[in-house]
């Protein structure tokens, strides 16, 4: 790793160009993610875009959605024509007086996320449960749609 020492304004600081590249790489990743997964804006102008992960596990399609502070009664799911849609609203629990907010990174308002349902997922058997601020959606996958493990035959020379 190349490091240079630079005397700047009576403070000695170390420059590390690799650290700046890593930070730039993360910024580009975040920009790309926002382009691919556009953030929805509510009428109030607050951005609400819950983070989602999906994967296959033990013959099921699983989707987990981070929804801390969201009342599960304010969440609605629909599965239609190969698309799963998650809608809801994160409401502020108490009113904050004008000018009293010192720091705010929490987003409030309505949200809507849609994602493709993989082929072979039995949408008529989708189940959803909410626990610890996470919405977990599961559905079985048809047997013929599951990945097949292929054994490799080892030949002796």
N, C-alpha and C positions, 0 to 999 in steps of 0.2 A: 504494500500500500504506500502510495506516495503522499507525504505530508509536507507542507511548507509552513514556516512560521512567518507571520507578517506583523509588523508593528503598526498598529492602527489606533490613533487617538489615545495614546498612552496606555492602551490595553493590548496585551499580547494574546492573539487568538490563533488557533490552528485551523487551517483550511484543509478540508478533505473533499476532493472533487467526487469521490465515489459516493459519499453520503448525499451530496446534492443530486447525483444521478439516480440514486434509489428513491429519493423524495420526488423527483420529477417523474419517475416511472409510476409511482403510486398515484400522482396527480393525473397522469394520462389514463391510467386504469379507471379512476373514478369518473373522469370525463367520458370515457367510452361507455361505462356502465350507465351513466345518466342519458347518453344518446340512445342506447339500446333499450333501456328501461326508463322511459321518461317519467319524471316526477309529476304527480297529479297535484293540482292546486285547488284548494277549496275556495268558497266565496270570500272567506276572510283573508285569503292570500297566504295562508299557512301551508307549507309543504307537508304532505303526509304520504309517505311511500314506505309501507312496511317491508322489511327484508324477508325474502322467501328462499327456501331451499327445497329441492325435490330430488328424490332418489328411489331406487327399487331396493326392497329389503324383504327377504323371506317370502317371495311370491306376491308382494304387495307394492303398489305405488304409494309413496308417502310424500306429503307436502307439509312443511312446517313454516308457519308464518309468525314472526315476532310482532306481538300486539300488546306490549306492556301498557297498562293503564286504560285499556279498551274494555268496556263492558261487553261480555260475550253476547248479551241480548241485542247489542247494536251491530252485530256481525251477521251478514247474510251470504250464503253460498248458492251458486247455480252452476249446473253442468249442462251445457247445451252444444250440440254439434261439434264435439271434440275440444271444447273450451271450458276451462274452470274459471269462474269469476268470483272473487272475494271482495265484498263491499262492506263498508262500515264507517264508523265515526269515532274519533277520539275527542271526548269532550273535556273541557277544563272543569275541574271539580269545584273550584272557588274563584270568585272574581278577584282580580288584582286591580287595585286602584291605579288610575292614570298616573304615570311617573314613578310608581313604586317598584316596577320591575328593574332589577339590577343586572341580571344576566339571564338570557333565555335561549335555549337550544332545542327545547321540546316543541314538537309540532302538533297542532290541534286542527281538527276539521275532518271533513269527509275524505275517504280514500276508496279507490277501486283498482284492483289488480286482476289481470287476466293472464292465463297461461294455457298453452296447448296441453291436452291430455294425450299421453302416448297411446298408440294403437294397442289394442288388447286389454285395456283397463276396463273393468266391469263398472261402468258409471252408475248402474242401478243399485250397486252395493256400496256406494261411497258413504263413509262415516266420518264424523268430525267430533273432536273433543277439545276443550279449552282447559289448560292447566298451567299455572305459574307464568301467565302472560304469553303463552305460546298456543296458537291454534294448530292442532295436528289433524290432518286430513288423510285418511287411508282408504284404499280400494284394492280389492284383489285383481291380479293380472291373470288373464287366460293362460293356461298351461303352454299352449303352442307359441305364445308371445314371449315367454321367458328365455333368457340366453341359454344356449346348450353348451355344456362342457364337453370338450372333445379330448379324449385321451391320446397321447402321442406314443406310438409304439416304438420302442428302442430296439434296434437291430444290433446283434452282436457281430463284430468283425471277424 
